[in-house]
Amino acid sequence: MTEKSKKWSEEAVATLLSTVGEDSPVSVSSVEKAAEVLGFTTRSIASKLRKLDREVTSMAKEKTSAFTAEESANLEQFVLDNTGTLTYKEIAEQFAEGKFSAKQVQGKLLALELTGEVKAAEKIEIARIYSEAEEASFVSMANSGAFIEDIATALGKTVASVRGKALSLTRNGQITKIPAQKESHAKCDVDPVAALGAAIATMTVAEIATAVSKTERGMRTLLTRRGIDVVDYKGSQKKAKAEAKATATA
């Protein structure tokens, strides 16, 4: 699959955020690790992180020494001696006392046509909010015309969580439409966002907006105001920046 044909799925975004952690700005090494795990270029990783409102250390002009002829020969021998057992990151850590970055090692091995001797990085598994059995029950009930409240009760989930999951399943074509809700939000005094509880951190802005019947733009404003972080939006960082700006201009 070419770089252009690869898409940023919700799982890929979750894996990206899990891989780089909470450091701000995200380091070059974390970007390289994410690129290795997900199979994207470091440029694509950095670009996606910035779109998610994460600060990223500049990837440009990383000052490092070029490989000498002797170092190239030594690297080739080192990789051949460890065929299929080390990732680019591990090679970079173990070769020449860590003189070269994983990105440099990858580039040199590409030139030496030795990329096939490198171990593929293990992909990080993201914990499922809905088990396979729960998802199967969800699909069956939704396609049978069950109300959202009935699905929530059967699976022990919140109504908002069920709405968010329904959006994802609709997009995937597993259910034909988002199940109807018996009671509208207008009739409820419960804060729909608060009702999501901890599950909100595992949802995208689009899923939350659908779950609580708001626009995505309105949802981002609300997340910023409350300082809530979700999969693809850092409300806490936005809130901190807004407060800092307000203080500076006061």
C-alpha angles and dihedrals in degrees: 000000000000123000092249093053095051116101132207102242122188089254091052091052091049091049090049093053092045091051098050095041125199100308115130121233095028108237126238090245091054091050090050091049092051091048090053094047097046100034095237126125118262088245091058091046093050091046092051092048091053090050086055089055094253120141113235129196110244112268092201126103101005099182109226136143121264120242114266119219089257093050091049091053091046092049091051091051092044092053093046090050089054100037113177095351104092134055122220089261092052092047090051091050095048103035122084093349092295094302094143130054123238088251092056092046090051091050093049093047089049088056090047090048090236101122089110089065093061123095115242114244115252114250117236114242115226116216112251117237089202119039119226090256092050091048091051090051090046092053093046094049094043093050089048091058100257118163120247091247091054092051091047092051094046093050098035093241134130119261090241091052090050091051091051092049090047090057091053093047091048091053090050091050093240092121127028098225144353108277118253120256121229095212123036123226089246089068094050128083092196116108101246093209093049088048089064089067118178090344090077091076090062095051133083124237090254092053093048092047090053092044094054098032097245134126118260090242091052090046092054090051091051093046090051093048092051096037094235122161121212134171097282104018132056104209093171092058092046091050092049092050092048092050092047090051092048091050092049093052095042 
